[in-house]
């Protein structure tokens, strides 16, 4: 990085605090650079700053957009919604905008890019938490236009809660395969700058700001005109409901595709036979959830986040019930195994003691049996009694001793 760039980073740091140390750039999102930084209060954080290399006119536009998104992030953060990333600090100066958020170790985009796979139980916990985060946003008047895998952050890979970061949904839609993007809808609203950085026009606005068009009918409108205006309002609401349904079902498809990639380490394609085989490897309830999320038939696909979340929780609770139901049987096996082990240990201690050894020897003698009896033989006849000549015969061979 050249010295001019370093000076600009220092200028940005000064707009934060003189003690905030800006580190390496992590990523760039539509002319906004995300830096790793050491904040004196919040510790290791992510800092969102305008790209240093932008020409003046474009930099002005990016700064305005970043500042507006910072204000909206602050408004969202005041709600303190569970599983939703909060802005720790936001610029009050439109000429030096920045957003500070907590630095989280992982995001799903990085895991997918590196081919990391996650076990089904953990993956469906992540999926349920993402759904809950989206529902929490909607319940407080905010909706999200499309899900990007980098928005889903993890502190730890195999444990802990997710954090849905709404300000990182910009850029091209994730290449999830399956031709799903051909029939997607565009974000609502006409502010292209807002759509460029925020993942949705609605995540940076309250739903009720654009739910229905404001009435423009003059006060002296005739009765027929009032009826026609009411009809137009109903038509607008119907179109909004249809658009919201399509947005929801498209997001559910994205979530299903992200889930598939993290389970099997490859992109989902509806025509891929391997994908069908992989999904069949899952348990029946997990398989049903993935089938409904990835279905090309919109009538079969989930139509609300709440319905999908109920399915995921039901599958998780069933697995827990099965595990709980098996506990008595496992305990019985443990008790039986412990008893048999104790009996063998008790027997071993007895047999290795002195008394035990004596008893063992006695029992070996008593219980010893020999099925082979020796063959009885007739006694040999007694040898004949020798006569005197036979007895004296050895002495006849002795030579007499000469006497000198």
C-alpha positions in Angstrom: 0.0 0.0 0.0 1.4 3.4 -1.0 2.0 6.3 1.4 -1.0 8.3 0.0 -3.2 5.4 0.8 -1.7 5.1 4.3 -2.3 8.8 4.9 -5.9 8.4 3.9 -6.3 5.5 6.3 -4.8 7.7 9.0 -7.3 10.4 8.2 -10.2 7.9 8.5 -8.8 6.7 11.8 -8.7 10.2 13.1 -12.4 10.5 12.3 -12.9 7.5 14.4 -10.6 8.0 17.3 -6.9 8.7 17.5 -6.4 5.3 19.4 -8.2 3.2 16.8 -5.6 1.3 14.8 -6.7 0.5 11.3 -5.2 -2.8 10.0 -5.5 -4.9 6.9 -8.3 -4.6 4.4 -10.6 -7.7 4.6 -12.8 -7.2 1.6 -14.3 -4.6 -0.7 -18.1 -4.3 -1.2 -19.3 -1.9 -3.9 -16.7 0.8 -3.3 -16.8 0.3 0.4 -13.7 -1.3 2.0 -13.9 -3.4 5.2 -10.9 -3.1 7.4 -9.8 -5.1 10.5 -9.1 -2.6 13.3 -8.1 -2.5 17.0 -10.6 -0.3 18.8 -9.7 1.1 22.2 -13.1 0.3 23.6 -14.6 -2.5 21.5 -11.4 -4.5 20.8 -11.0 -6.1 17.4 -13.6 -4.7 15.1 -14.6 -4.3 11.4 -14.6 -0.8 10.1 -16.4 0.1 6.9 -14.8 3.1 5.0 -15.1 4.5 1.5 -12.6 3.1 -1.0 -9.5 5.3 -0.9 -8.9 5.2 -4.7 -12.3 6.6 -5.8 -12.4 9.7 -8.0 -13.8 12.8 -6.2 -17.3 12.7 -7.7 -17.8 9.0 -7.1 -16.3 9.2 -3.6 -18.9 11.9 -2.7 -21.7 9.6 -3.7 -20.2 6.6 -1.9 -19.7 8.7 1.3 -23.3 9.9 1.2 -24.5 6.3 0.8 -22.3 5.0 3.6 -23.4 7.8 5.9 -27.1 7.0 5.2 -26.6 3.3 5.8 -24.8 4.1 9.0 -27.8 6.1 10.3 -30.1 3.2 9.3 -27.8 0.7 11.0 -27.8 2.8 14.1 -31.6 2.8 14.1 -31.7 -1.0 13.6 -29.0 -1.5 16.3 -31.1 0.3 18.9 -33.6 -2.5 18.6 -30.9 -4.9 19.9 -32.5 -7.8 18.1 -31.2 -11.3 18.9 -28.9 -12.9 16.2 -28.6 -9.6 14.3 -25.3 -7.8 14.1 -25.3 -4.3 15.8 -23.3 -1.3 14.8 -21.0 -0.5 17.7 -20.2 3.0 16.4 -21.5 5.1 13.5 -20.1 8.4 12.1 -21.9 11.6 12.9 -20.0 13.4 10.1 -21.4 13.0 6.6 -18.0 14.0 5.2 -16.2 11.2 7.1 -18.6 8.3 7.2 -17.8 5.0 8.8 -19.5 2.1 10.5 -17.9 -0.1 13.2 -19.2 -3.6 13.9 -17.9 -6.5 16.0 -15.3 -8.7 14.2 -16.5 -12.2 13.8 -14.1 -15.0 12.8 -16.1 -16.8 10.0 -18.7 -16.2 7.4 -20.5 -18.7 5.3 -19.2 -17.3 2.0 -15.6 -18.0 3.1 -16.5 -21.5 4.2 -18.2 -22.3 0.9 -15.2 -20.9 -1.1 -12.8 -23.0 0.9 -14.9 -26.2 0.5 -15.6 -26.5 4.3 -18.4 -28.9 5.2 -20.5 -28.8 8.4 -22.3 -31.8 10.0 -26.1 -31.8 9.5 -27.0 -31.2 13.1 -24.9 -28.1 13.3 -25.9 -26.9 9.9 -29.6 -27.0 10.7 -29.0 -25.2 13.9 -27.3 -22.4 11.8 -30.3 -22.5 9.4 -32.8 -22.2 12.2 -31.0 -19.2 13.7 -30.8 -17.4 10.3 -34.5 -17.9 9.9 -35.1 -16.6 13.4 -33.0 -13.5 12.7 -35.0 -12.7 9.6 -38.2 -13.2 11.5 -37.0 -10.9 14.3 -36.3 -8.2 11.7 -39.7 -8.6 10.1 -41.4 -8.5 13.5 -39.8 -5.1 14.1 -40.7 -3.6 10.7 -37.7 -4.5 8.7 -37.4 -7.0 5.8 -34.5 -8.3 3.8 -34.5 -8.6 0.0 -32.0 -11.4 -0.6 -29.7 -13.5 1.5 -26.0 -13.5 0.8 -23.8 -16.2 2.5 -21.3 -13.6 3.7 -24.0 -11.9 5.8 -24.1 -15.0 8.0 -21.3 -14.7 10.5 -20.0 -17.3 13.0 -17.9 -16.7 16.1 -17.0 -20.4 16.3 -17.4 -22.9 13.5 -19.0 -25.8 15.5 -20.6 -24.1 18.4 -22.4 -20.8 19.3 -24.9 -18.5 17.6 -24.8 -16.9 14.2 -24.9 -13.2 13.6 -26.8 -11.8 10.6 -24.9 -8.8 9.3 -27.3 -6.8 7.1 -24.8 -4.3 5.7 -22.8 -6.9 3.8 -25.4 -8.1 1.4 -24.3 -5.9 -1.5 -22.6 -7.0 -4.7 -23.7 -9.6 -7.2 -26.2 -12.2 -6.0 -24.5 -15.4 -4.9 -24.0 -17.9 -7.8 -26.1 -20.7 -6.2 -27.0 -22.5 -9.4 -30.2 -24.1 -10.4 -31.5 -21.3 -12.6 -33.3 -19.7 -9.7 -32.1 -16.2 -10.4 -33.9 -16.0 -13.8 -37.2 -15.4 -12.1 -36.2 -13.3 -9.2 -37.6 -9.9 -8.5 -35.7 -6.6 -8.1 -35.4 -4.8 -4.8 -38.2 -2.4 -4.0 -37.6 1.3 -4.1 -35.9 3.5 -6.7 -32.8 4.6 -4.8 -30.0 2.7 -6.7 -27.4 4.0 -4.3 -29.2 2.4 -1.3 -29.6 -0.9 -3.2 -26.0 -0.9 -4.2 -24.6 -1.2 -0.7 -27.5 -2.5 1.5 -28.7 -6.0 0.8 -32.2 -4.6 0.3 -34.0 -1.4 0.0 -36.2 -2.7 2.9 -33.4 -3.6 5.3 -32.5 0.1 5.3 -36.0 1.3 5.5 -39.0 0.5 7.6 -41.6 -1.7 5.9 -44.4 0.7 6.5 -42.4 3.5 4.6 -43.2 1.9 1.2 -45.9 -0.6 2.0 -48.6 1.4 0.2 -48.4 4.5 -1.9 -49.5 7.7 -0.4 -52.9 8.9 -1.4 -52.7 11.7 -4.0 -56.4 12.1 -4.6 -57.6 15.7 -4.1 -60.0 16.4 -1.3 -62.9 17.1 -3.8 -62.6 13.7 -5.5 -66.0 12.4 -6.6 -67.5 9.2 -5.1 -66.6 7.2 -8.1 -63.0 8.5 -8.0 -62.8 7.5 -4.3 -63.9 4.0 -5.2 -61.4 3.8 -8.0 -58.7 5.0 -5.6 -59.6 2.3 -3.1 -59.4 -0.3 -5.8 -55.9 1.0 -6.9 -54.8 0.8 -3.2 -56.1 -2.8 -3.0 -54.3 -3.6 -6.2 -51.1 -2.1 -4.9 -51.3 -4.0 -1.7 -52.0 -7.2 -3.7 -48.9 -6.6 -5.8 -46.9 -5.9 -2.7 -48.0 -9.1 -1.1 -47.1 -11.1 -4.3 -43.7 -9.4 -4.5 -43.1 -10.1 -0.8 -44.0 -13.8 -1.3 -41.6 -14.1 -4.2 -38.9 -12.4 -2.2 -39.5 -14.8 0.7 -39.5 -17.9 -1.5 -36.4 -16.8 -3.3 -34.6 -16.3 0.0 -35.7 -19.7 1.1 -34.2 -21.1 -2.0 -30.9 -19.3 -1.3 -30.9 -20.7 2.3 -31.5 -24.2 1.0 -28.7 -23.8 -1.5 -26.3 -22.5 1.1 -27.3 -25.4 3.4 -26.6 -27.9 0.6 -23.2 -26.4 -0.2 -22.1 -26.5 3.4 -23.4 -30.1 3.9 -21.8 -31.6 0.8 -19.1 -29.1 -0.4 -20.5 -28.6 -3.9 -23.0 -26.3 -5.6 -26.5 -27.5 -5.9 -27.9 -28.1 -9.4 -31.5 -29.5 -9.8 -30.5 -31.6 -12.8 -27.4 -33.0 -11.0 -28.0 -36.7 -10.1 -25.3 -36.5 -7.5 -27.3 -33.8 -5.7 -30.3 -36.1 -5.5 -28.2 -38.9 -4.2 -26.6 -36.6 -1.6 -29.9 -35.3 -0.3 -31.2 -38.9 0.0 -28.2 -39.6 2.4 -29.8 -37.2 4.9 -32.3 -38.3 7.5 -35.9 -38.3 6.4 -36.9 -35.1 8.1 -33.8 -33.2 7.1 -34.3 -34.4 3.6 -37.9 -33.1 3.5 -36.8 -29.6 4.6 -34.1 -29.4 1.9 -36.5 -30.8 -0.8 -39.1 -28.1 0.1 -36.5 -25.3 0.2 -35.0 -26.2 -3.2 -38.2 -27.2 -5.0 -38.7 -25.8 -8.4 -42.4 -26.0 -7.8 -43.3 -22.8 -5.9 -46.5 -24.3 -4.7 -44.5 -26.9 -2.8 -41.7 -24.6 -1.6 -42.1 -22.9 1.8 -44.0 -19.7 1.5 -43.0 -18.2 4.9 -39.9 -18.2 7.1 -42.1 -19.2 10.1 -43.3 -22.4 8.3 -39.7 -23.4 7.4 -38.5 -22.6 11.0 -41.2 -24.8 12.4 -40.1 -27.7 10.2 -36.5 -27.3 11.2 -37.4 -27.1 14.9 -39.7 -30.1 14.6 -37.0 -32.2 13.1 -34.5 -31.1 15.7 -36.9 -31.8 18.6 -37.7 -35.3 17.1 -34.1 -36.2 17.0 -33.8 -35.0 20.7 -36.9 -37.1 21.6 -35.4 -40.2 20.0 -32.2 -39.6 21.9 -34.1 -39.1 25.2 -36.3 -42.2 24.6 -33.1 -44.3 24.1 -31.6 -43.1 27.4 -33.4 -45.7 29.7 -32.2 -48.5 27.4 -28.7 -47.2 27.4 -28.8 -46.8 31.2 -30.0 -50.4 31.5 -27.1 -51.6 29.3 -24.7 -49.5 31.5 -26.1 -51.1 34.7 -25.8 -54.6 33.3 -22.3 -54.0 32.0 -21.2 -52.5 35.3 -22.6 -55.5 37.3 -20.9 -58.0 35.1 -17.6 -56.1 35.2 -17.9 -55.9 39.0 -18.5 -59.7 39.3 -15.5 -60.4 37.1 -13.4 -58.0 39.1 -14.6 -59.5 42.4 -13.7 -63.0 41.2 -10.3 -61.9 40.0 -9.5 -60.3 43.4 -10.5 -63.5 45.2 -8.6 -65.8 42.9 -5.4 -63.7 43.1 -5.4 -63.6 46.9 -3.6 -66.3 49.0 -6.8 -67.8 50.3 -8.1 -67.9 46.7 -5.0 -69.6 45.5 -5.3 -72.3 48.2 -8.9 -72.8 47.3 -8.1 -73.0 43.7 -5.4 -75.7 44.3 -7.8 -77.7 46.5 -10.5 -77.5 43.8 -8.0 -78.5 41.1 -7.1 -81.7 43.1 -10.7 -82.6 44.0 -12.1 -81.9 40.5 -9.1 -83.5 38.7 -10.3 -86.5 36.7 -8.2 -88.9 34.7 -10.2 -90.9 32.1 -7.2 -93.0 31.0 -6.4 -96.0 33.3 -3.1 -97.8 32.9 -3.3 -101.3 31.5 -2.9 -104.1 34.1 -0.1 -106.6 33.5 0.4 -110.1 34.9 3.2 -110.3 37.4 6.3 -111.9 36.1 7.2 -115.3 37.5 9.8 -115.4 40.3 13.3 -116.2 39.2 14.5 -119.7 40.3 16.6 -120.0 43.5 20.3 -120.3 42.7 22.2 -123.4 43.8 25.6 -123.4 45.7 27.6 -123.9 42.5 26.1 -120.9 40.9 26.7 -118.8 43.9 30.4 -119.8 44.2 31.1 -119.5 40.5 32.3 -115.8 40.7 34.8 -116.7 43.4 36.5 -119.4 41.3 37.8 -116.7 39.0 39.8 -115.1 41.7 43.5 -116.0 41.5 45.3 -116.8 44.8 47.8 -114.3 46.1 51.4 -115.4 46.3 53.1 -115.2 49.7 56.7 -114.2 49.7 
